Amino acid sequence: MHFEYVMKTQIHPPMHHCISVVKDKEDLLAVWYSASYETSSDSIIYFARKHENIWQEPKVLIKMPGFGLGNPVIWKMDDKLWLFFVLLTSNTWESAVIFKKSSYDGESWSEPEVVLERRGMMTKGRPLILKNGNYLLPIYDERAWSSMVLLSNNGTDWKLYGETTVRGLIQPVVAEIENDILMMLSRSKMGRIYVSYSFNQGLTWTASIPTSIPNPNSGIDIIKYDDKLILAHNHTETGRNRMDLLFSEDNGKTWSDPYIVKSQERGEYSYPWLLSDDGRFHLFFTDNRINFIHSIFENKDFGKR
Protein backbone atom coordinates (compact mmCIF):
# COMPACT_ATOMS: atom_id res chain seq x y z
CA MET A 1 0.00 0.00 0.00
CA HIS A 2 1.16 3.52 -0.67
CA PHE A 3 -0.39 6.99 -0.62
CA GLU A 4 -0.42 9.80 -3.14
CA TYR A 5 -2.15 13.16 -3.23
CA VAL A 6 -4.34 14.04 -6.18
CA MET A 7 -3.87 17.80 -5.79
CA LYS A 8 -0.30 19.04 -5.70
CA THR A 9 -1.11 22.73 -5.18
CA GLN A 10 -3.90 24.61 -3.46
CA ILE A 11 -6.71 25.64 -5.79
CA HIS A 12 -9.75 27.81 -5.20
CA PRO A 13 -12.43 27.77 -3.95
CA PRO A 14 -10.77 26.29 -0.86
CA MET A 15 -13.02 23.30 0.06
CA HIS A 16 -12.62 20.11 -2.02
CA HIS A 17 -14.93 17.12 -1.74
CA CYS A 18 -16.63 14.12 -3.38
CA ILE A 19 -14.01 12.66 -5.75
CA SER A 20 -14.91 10.20 -8.52
CA VAL A 21 -12.36 8.39 -10.71
CA VAL A 22 -12.20 6.17 -13.82
CA LYS A 23 -9.41 4.51 -15.73
CA ASP A 24 -9.07 5.56 -19.37
CA LYS A 25 -6.45 3.54 -21.23
CA GLU A 26 -3.36 3.98 -19.02
CA ASP A 27 -4.53 7.22 -17.37
CA LEU A 28 -6.69 7.87 -14.33
CA LEU A 29 -9.28 10.63 -14.65
CA ALA A 30 -10.67 12.29 -11.51
CA VAL A 31 -13.45 14.81 -10.92
CA TRP A 32 -14.66 16.55 -7.76
CA TYR A 33 -16.32 19.74 -6.66
CA SER A 34 -14.69 22.69 -4.91
CA ALA A 35 -16.50 25.51 -3.12
CA SER A 36 -16.22 27.99 -0.28
CA TYR A 37 -18.76 25.76 1.52
CA GLU A 38 -21.33 23.12 0.53
CA THR A 39 -24.04 24.58 -1.77
CA SER A 40 -22.02 27.78 -2.31
CA SER A 41 -22.69 29.63 -5.57
CA ASP A 42 -18.94 29.77 -6.29
CA SER A 43 -18.80 25.97 -6.75
CA ILE A 44 -16.55 24.56 -9.48
CA ILE A 45 -16.23 21.01 -10.80
CA TYR A 46 -12.56 20.22 -11.38
CA PHE A 47 -10.90 17.56 -13.52
CA ALA A 48 -7.44 16.04 -13.06
CA ARG A 49 -5.55 13.41 -15.05
CA LYS A 50 -2.89 11.02 -13.80
CA HIS A 51 -0.61 10.52 -16.81
CA GLU A 52 2.62 8.51 -16.69
CA ASN A 53 2.20 8.12 -12.92
CA ILE A 54 1.97 11.86 -12.27
CA TRP A 55 -1.17 13.73 -11.23
CA GLN A 56 -1.37 16.76 -13.48
CA GLU A 57 -2.57 20.21 -12.46
CA PRO A 58 -6.38 20.28 -11.99
CA LYS A 59 -8.46 22.05 -14.64
CA VAL A 60 -11.86 23.71 -14.39
CA LEU A 61 -14.41 21.42 -16.01
CA ILE A 62 -17.71 23.12 -15.07
CA LYS A 63 -18.27 26.60 -13.69
CA MET A 64 -21.71 28.21 -13.63
CA PRO A 65 -21.41 31.48 -11.66
CA GLY A 66 -24.32 32.00 -9.30
CA PHE A 67 -25.22 28.30 -9.11
CA GLY A 68 -24.02 25.67 -6.69
CA LEU A 69 -22.64 22.43 -8.14
CA GLY A 70 -21.95 19.10 -6.53
CA ASN A 71 -21.39 15.34 -6.45
CA PRO A 72 -19.84 14.71 -9.88
CA VAL A 73 -19.64 11.08 -11.00
CA ILE A 74 -17.39 10.12 -13.91
CA TRP A 75 -17.99 6.87 -15.76
CA LYS A 76 -16.61 5.15 -18.85
CA MET A 77 -18.81 3.02 -21.06
CA ASP A 78 -17.11 1.57 -24.18
CA ASP A 79 -15.09 4.48 -25.61
CA LYS A 80 -17.25 7.25 -24.16
CA LEU A 81 -16.86 9.15 -20.89
CA TRP A 82 -19.94 10.27 -19.00
CA LEU A 83 -20.14 12.89 -16.27
CA PHE A 84 -23.18 13.12 -14.02
CA PHE A 85 -23.48 16.02 -11.57
CA VAL A 86 -26.05 18.21 -9.83
CA LEU A 87 -26.82 21.89 -10.27
CA LEU A 88 -28.57 23.73 -7.44
CA THR A 89 -31.40 25.98 -8.60
CA SER A 90 -31.64 27.81 -5.27
CA ASN A 91 -28.39 26.98 -3.45
CA THR A 92 -29.76 24.12 -1.35
CA TRP A 93 -29.28 20.39 -1.94
CA GLU A 94 -33.08 20.10 -1.91
CA SER A 95 -33.13 22.18 -5.13
CA ALA A 96 -30.68 19.93 -7.01
CA VAL A 97 -31.27 18.87 -10.62
CA ILE A 98 -29.23 16.04 -12.19
CA PHE A 99 -27.30 16.88 -15.36
CA LYS A 100 -24.88 14.97 -17.61
CA LYS A 101 -22.09 15.71 -20.08
CA SER A 102 -20.08 13.37 -22.30
CA SER A 103 -16.64 13.23 -23.89
CA TYR A 104 -14.45 10.94 -25.98
CA ASP A 105 -11.11 12.24 -24.74
CA GLY A 106 -11.66 13.91 -21.36
CA GLU A 107 -10.62 17.24 -22.84
CA SER A 108 -13.63 18.42 -24.85
CA TRP A 109 -17.08 17.85 -23.38
CA SER A 110 -20.64 18.16 -24.66
CA GLU A 111 -23.03 20.81 -23.38
CA PRO A 112 -24.86 19.87 -20.18
CA GLU A 113 -28.20 18.06 -20.53
CA VAL A 114 -30.87 17.49 -17.90
CA VAL A 115 -31.13 13.85 -16.81
CA LEU A 116 -34.05 14.25 -14.40
CA GLU A 117 -36.01 17.44 -13.85
CA ARG A 118 -37.39 16.46 -10.44
CA ARG A 119 -35.90 18.71 -7.76
CA GLY A 120 -33.88 17.30 -4.88
CA MET A 121 -32.55 14.23 -6.69
CA MET A 122 -28.78 13.77 -6.42
CA THR A 123 -25.91 11.63 -7.65
CA LYS A 124 -23.05 10.03 -5.73
CA GLY A 125 -22.68 6.32 -6.60
CA ARG A 126 -21.06 4.58 -9.57
CA PRO A 127 -23.22 3.62 -12.57
CA LEU A 128 -23.43 0.00 -13.71
CA ILE A 129 -24.16 -1.83 -16.97
CA LEU A 130 -26.60 -4.60 -16.07
CA LYS A 131 -26.79 -8.10 -17.53
CA ASN A 132 -29.83 -7.07 -19.60
CA GLY A 133 -27.82 -4.21 -21.15
CA ASN A 134 -29.56 -1.42 -19.25
CA TYR A 135 -27.65 1.32 -17.46
CA LEU A 136 -28.23 1.85 -13.74
CA LEU A 137 -27.37 5.11 -11.98
CA PRO A 138 -27.71 5.12 -8.16
CA ILE A 139 -29.36 8.36 -6.96
CA TYR A 140 -31.18 9.64 -3.89
CA ASP A 141 -33.87 12.09 -2.88
CA GLU A 142 -32.37 14.80 -0.67
CA ARG A 143 -35.85 16.03 0.31
CA ALA A 144 -37.19 12.68 1.52
CA TRP A 145 -33.80 11.09 2.32
CA SER A 146 -34.53 7.95 0.33
CA SER A 147 -32.32 5.83 -1.92
CA MET A 148 -33.36 5.14 -5.53
CA VAL A 149 -31.96 4.30 -8.97
CA LEU A 150 -32.36 5.58 -12.52
CA LEU A 151 -32.54 3.02 -15.34
CA SER A 152 -31.99 3.60 -19.05
CA ASN A 153 -31.65 1.39 -22.13
CA ASN A 154 -29.93 4.06 -24.22
CA GLY A 155 -28.25 6.55 -21.88
CA THR A 156 -30.69 9.26 -22.93
CA ASP A 157 -34.07 8.43 -21.42
CA TRP A 158 -33.92 7.66 -17.70
CA LYS A 159 -36.73 6.31 -15.51
CA LEU A 160 -36.91 6.39 -11.71
CA TYR A 161 -37.14 3.12 -9.73
CA GLY A 162 -36.13 1.78 -6.35
CA GLU A 163 -38.49 2.64 -3.52
CA THR A 164 -36.92 0.83 -0.55
CA THR A 165 -39.54 2.20 1.94
CA VAL A 166 -37.09 3.47 4.56
CA ARG A 167 -36.46 7.19 5.10
CA GLY A 168 -33.15 8.50 6.46
CA LEU A 169 -31.08 6.89 3.69
CA ILE A 170 -29.02 8.61 0.99
CA GLN A 171 -26.05 8.06 -1.33
CA PRO A 172 -26.69 4.42 -2.32
CA VAL A 173 -24.00 2.29 -3.96
CA VAL A 174 -24.91 -0.81 -5.95
CA ALA A 175 -23.03 -4.03 -6.72
CA GLU A 176 -24.03 -7.10 -8.75
CA ILE A 177 -23.65 -10.23 -6.65
CA GLU A 178 -24.63 -13.88 -7.23
CA ASN A 179 -27.26 -14.95 -9.78
CA ASP A 180 -27.80 -11.43 -11.17
CA ILE A 181 -28.93 -10.12 -7.77
CA LEU A 182 -28.25 -6.43 -7.15
CA MET A 183 -27.27 -5.30 -3.65
CA MET A 184 -27.77 -1.66 -2.64
CA LEU A 185 -25.98 -0.27 0.42
CA SER A 186 -26.95 3.18 1.73
CA ARG A 187 -25.58 5.80 4.06
CA SER A 188 -27.97 6.39 6.96
CA LYS A 189 -28.87 8.63 9.86
CA MET A 190 -29.45 5.56 12.04
CA GLY A 191 -25.85 4.60 12.87
CA ARG A 192 -25.72 1.64 10.46
CA ILE A 193 -25.33 1.00 6.75
CA TYR A 194 -28.64 -0.24 5.31
CA VAL A 195 -29.06 -2.90 2.63
CA SER A 196 -31.68 -3.61 -0.04
CA TYR A 197 -31.80 -6.18 -2.88
CA SER A 198 -33.25 -6.32 -6.38
CA PHE A 199 -34.03 -9.61 -8.11
CA ASN A 200 -35.27 -8.10 -11.40
CA GLN A 201 -32.44 -5.88 -12.67
CA GLY A 202 -33.29 -2.86 -10.54
CA LEU A 203 -37.02 -2.51 -11.26
CA THR A 204 -38.11 -3.26 -7.69
CA TRP A 205 -36.21 -3.46 -4.41
CA THR A 206 -36.71 -5.08 -1.02
CA ALA A 207 -37.34 -2.92 2.02
CA SER A 208 -34.00 -1.62 3.32
CA ILE A 209 -32.84 -3.14 6.60
CA PRO A 210 -29.89 -2.29 8.85
CA THR A 211 -26.65 -4.25 8.58
CA SER A 212 -24.19 -4.75 11.43
CA ILE A 213 -21.79 -2.28 9.78
CA PRO A 214 -21.56 1.11 11.55
CA ASN A 215 -22.04 4.36 9.64
CA PRO A 216 -21.69 7.93 10.98
CA ASN A 217 -24.04 9.37 8.34
CA SER A 218 -21.20 9.48 5.79
CA GLY A 219 -20.59 8.29 2.23
CA ILE A 220 -19.54 4.74 1.33
CA ASP A 221 -18.41 2.79 -1.75
CA ILE A 222 -18.34 -0.86 -2.83
CA ILE A 223 -16.78 -2.84 -5.69
CA LYS A 224 -16.53 -6.48 -6.71
CA TYR A 225 -12.84 -7.35 -6.91
CA ASP A 226 -10.94 -10.65 -7.14
CA ASP A 227 -14.10 -12.64 -6.19
CA LYS A 228 -14.58 -10.47 -3.12
CA LEU A 229 -16.66 -7.48 -2.22
CA ILE A 230 -14.67 -4.53 -0.90
CA LEU A 231 -16.47 -1.86 1.10
CA ALA A 232 -14.88 1.50 1.96
CA HIS A 233 -16.42 3.51 4.79
CA ASN A 234 -15.93 5.16 8.19
CA HIS A 235 -16.17 2.24 10.64
CA THR A 236 -17.78 4.20 13.45
CA GLU A 237 -21.23 5.46 14.43
CA THR A 238 -19.98 9.01 15.00
CA GLY A 239 -17.21 11.05 13.44
CA ARG A 240 -15.29 10.76 10.18
CA ASN A 241 -11.77 10.60 11.60
CA ARG A 242 -10.91 7.18 10.11
CA MET A 243 -11.18 5.45 6.74
CA ASP A 244 -11.66 1.69 6.67
CA LEU A 245 -11.97 -1.26 4.32
CA LEU A 246 -14.12 -4.36 4.85
CA PHE A 247 -13.95 -7.54 2.76
CA SER A 248 -16.63 -10.15 2.08
CA GLU A 249 -16.15 -13.51 0.35
CA ASP A 250 -19.83 -14.53 0.59
CA ASN A 251 -21.54 -11.66 -1.25
CA GLY A 252 -22.06 -9.50 1.80
CA LYS A 253 -23.50 -12.07 4.18
CA THR A 254 -20.47 -11.68 6.46
CA TRP A 255 -17.63 -9.16 6.54
CA SER A 256 -14.04 -9.13 7.74
CA ASP A 257 -12.79 -7.06 10.61
CA PRO A 258 -12.10 -3.47 9.55
CA TYR A 259 -8.76 -2.68 7.96
CA ILE A 260 -7.86 0.86 9.01
CA VAL A 261 -6.42 2.76 6.05
CA LYS A 262 -6.01 6.12 7.79
CA SER A 263 -7.01 7.53 11.16
CA GLN A 264 -6.54 10.75 13.08
CA GLU A 265 -7.62 12.09 16.44
CA ARG A 266 -9.93 14.65 14.86
CA GLY A 267 -10.66 15.90 11.38
CA GLU A 268 -12.25 14.21 8.38
CA TYR A 269 -11.52 11.32 6.05
CA SER A 270 -14.65 10.75 3.99
CA TYR A 271 -16.49 10.05 0.73
CA PRO A 272 -14.46 7.07 -0.53
CA TRP A 273 -14.25 5.95 -4.16
CA LEU A 274 -12.94 2.49 -5.13
CA LEU A 275 -11.47 1.40 -8.46
CA SER A 276 -10.24 -2.06 -9.51
CA ASP A 277 -7.22 -2.36 -11.78
CA ASP A 278 -5.57 -5.66 -12.87
CA GLY A 279 -4.30 -7.23 -9.66
CA ARG A 280 -4.64 -4.16 -7.49
CA PHE A 281 -7.25 -1.67 -6.44
CA HIS A 282 -7.35 2.04 -5.70
CA LEU A 283 -9.06 3.95 -2.91
CA PHE A 284 -9.63 7.71 -3.10
CA PHE A 285 -11.09 9.82 -0.31
CA THR A 286 -11.44 13.37 0.99
CA ASP A 287 -8.63 14.50 3.30
CA ASN A 288 -9.97 17.17 5.67
CA ARG A 289 -11.64 18.81 2.65
CA ILE A 290 -8.33 20.30 1.54
CA ASN A 291 -7.03 17.45 -0.63
CA PHE A 292 -7.68 13.88 -1.78
CA ILE A 293 -5.70 10.84 -0.75
CA HIS A 294 -5.08 8.18 -3.38
CA SER A 295 -4.23 4.79 -1.85
CA ILE A 296 -3.03 1.89 -4.00
CA PHE A 297 -3.28 -1.71 -2.76
CA GLU A 298 -1.73 -4.88 -4.16
CA ASN A 299 -3.27 -8.29 -3.46
CA LYS A 300 -0.22 -9.11 -1.34
CA ASP A 301 -1.19 -6.29 1.06
CA PHE A 302 -4.00 -8.46 2.43
CA GLY A 303 -3.38 -12.07 1.58
CA LYS A 304 -6.29 -14.48 1.85
CA ARG A 305 -9.37 -12.96 3.51
Secondary structure as GFF3:
##gff-version 3
##sequence-region A 1 305
A	DSSP	beta_strand	2	5	.	.	.	ID=ss1
A	DSSP	beta_strand	15	24	.	.	.	ID=ss2
A	DSSP	beta_strand	27	35	.	.	.	ID=ss3
A	DSSP	beta_strand	44	51	.	.	.	ID=ss4
A	DSSP	beta_strand	54	55	.	.	.	ID=ss5
A	DSSP	beta_strand	59	63	.	.	.	ID=ss6
A	DSSP	beta_strand	68	77	.	.	.	ID=ss7
A	DSSP	beta_strand	80	88	.	.	.	ID=ss8
A	DSSP	three_ten_helix	93	95	.	.	.	ID=ss9
A	DSSP	beta_strand	96	103	.	.	.	ID=ss10
A	DSSP	beta_strand	113	116	.	.	.	ID=ss11
A	DSSP	beta_strand	121	123	.	.	.	ID=ss12
A	DSSP	beta_strand	128	129	.	.	.	ID=ss13
A	DSSP	beta_strand	135	141	.	.	.	ID=ss14
A	DSSP	beta_strand	146	152	.	.	.	ID=ss15
A	DSSP	beta_strand	159	161	.	.	.	ID=ss16
A	DSSP	beta_strand	169	176	.	.	.	ID=ss17
A	DSSP	three_ten_helix	178	180	.	.	.	ID=ss18
A	DSSP	beta_strand	182	188	.	.	.	ID=ss19
A	DSSP	beta_strand	192	198	.	.	.	ID=ss20
A	DSSP	beta_strand	209	214	.	.	.	ID=ss21
A	DSSP	beta_strand	221	225	.	.	.	ID=ss22
A	DSSP	beta_strand	228	233	.	.	.	ID=ss23
A	DSSP	beta_strand	242	248	.	.	.	ID=ss24
A	DSSP	beta_strand	259	263	.	.	.	ID=ss25
A	DSSP	beta_strand	269	276	.	.	.	ID=ss26
A	DSSP	beta_strand	280	287	.	.	.	ID=ss27
A	DSSP	beta_strand	291	298	.	.	.	ID=ss28
A	DSSP	three_ten_helix	299	301	.	.	.	ID=ss29
###
